[in-house]
Amino acid sequence: MKEIMHKSIALVWLWLLGVSGFCFGQSSELADTVRKDSVNLNLKIVPEGDRKENNLLNTGTDLIDESFVGSWPMFGTDLRMKVGGYFKADFVGDFNGTLDNSQFLMSTIPVEGQPEYGNSGYVNFFAKESRFNIDVRRIEQGKVPLKLFIEGDFFNDETRFRLRHAYMVVGNFIFGQTWTTLSFLEAMPNMIDFAAGDALYGGRTVQVRYQKKVNENILLAVGLEQLSFLGIENPDELVGKAIRKMPLLALRMDYSWKTGILFMGGSVAQLAWDGGLNGISPNALQINGAIAGRQYYSGKRGYFTFGMSYGQGAGENIIAFAGSNANAVLSANGLKTIPALSSSLGLNFKWTDQWASNIHYAYGWLETPADRDPFALKRGGIGHLNLIYNPIKRISTGLEYIWGAQRTTNDAFGRASRLQFMTKFEF
């Protein structure tokens, strides 16, 4: 009965999308709005509202924007300040009792053999994704561009304020905590679920980055970053602890053209274990490569996205595996790194000026050794399909169907799905 209900809801949802397309597909074309993205694509097709994050991480002369809409002068200084963020209320109807009631993560899908397998569904209402930021800039011509950006939200179990970004830009340098050099946010369409980037390679960390636009088409970046998750599994309970000896080194190049953008990059780091006087202290190399992109079609009617990463000992740099000891396994013979892969495909289509749909599928995979935790995530995929309505500027609402599955080290399998509704006000 439960399976029939799930399929019925999915069919109704797909039917609604089709009806929306028929009803609204004949509306007028979108306004010819152009917006700069992370590589400052002047006069290129980058419609407003297409980014996953509203604040652009520009450096150097790209940071100088005399308009700085919504800002006001900090009297007695050469700085301007702006506050921003959004309020978002979410309503979740979960069908399979996934273990996180506010975001849909691969690792929280119950699998066979776990006591939670076969859980009943539930509902949950929350507003903790709401966020607030302060943006301070010096953007005067002839002076070194400066920026200070701080942002936080309340996305934790206690709904306490949580730091997301805290960084400064000085010319072409970035110092502080923000998205990693290899986080390609433009490679995802607009999704309602907070964990929409489950197979995204990257995350946020403290770093020093140099980022410069070489010409109209190419941007280069190099970063030294804190390795956020050491990720060493210790099944034999050997003495010692995982440590950091070196920062992660990341290189990135963005290449843009009139209707799209391509991201390429790689990183290298050291994994290390400190066994003290009586234990072993092995090291291992973490290495990874990533590629992603976005291409617009039919003018500004929509776009498709893709992303892929593959590496050795870099599993925890994939958000789905973060915190699950997915980089390496420790044994008496040393550290054995775990191969990891992530991939994603997405599609955005604007039915009218107010209505848009997004579909996205992400897959993550680890080549896990048999001595890992038997219920640790080995591979899985998650899909999102939504319909979003913007009745007026700054207000949006929408409904999203989410489905996914995971398989664990011991080959146990589980699948789950949910519906999520949201209302959002941006400022």
Buried (B, 14 or more C-beta within 10 A) or exposed (E): EEEEEBEEBBEEBEEBBEEBBEEBEEEEEBEEEEBBBBBBBEEBBBBEBBBBBEBBBBBBEBBBBEEBEEBEEEEEEEBBBBEBBBBBBBBBBBBBBBBBBBBBBBBBBBBEBBEBBEBEBBEBEBEBBBBBBBBBBBBBEEEEBBBBBBBBBBBEEEEEEBEBBBBBBBBBBBBBBBBBBBBBBBBBBBBBBBBBBBBBBBBBBBBBBBBBBEEBBEBEBBBBBEBBBBBBBBBEEBEBEBBBEEBBBBBBBBBBEEBBBBBBBBBBBBBBBBBEEEBBEBEBEBBBBBBBBBBBBEEBBBBBBBBBBBBBBBBBBBBBBBEBBBBBBBBEEBBBBBBBBBBBBBBBBBBBEBBBBBBBBBBBBBEBBEBBBEBBBBBBBBBBBBBBBBEEEEEBBBBBBBBBBBBBBBEBBBBBBBBBBBBBEBE
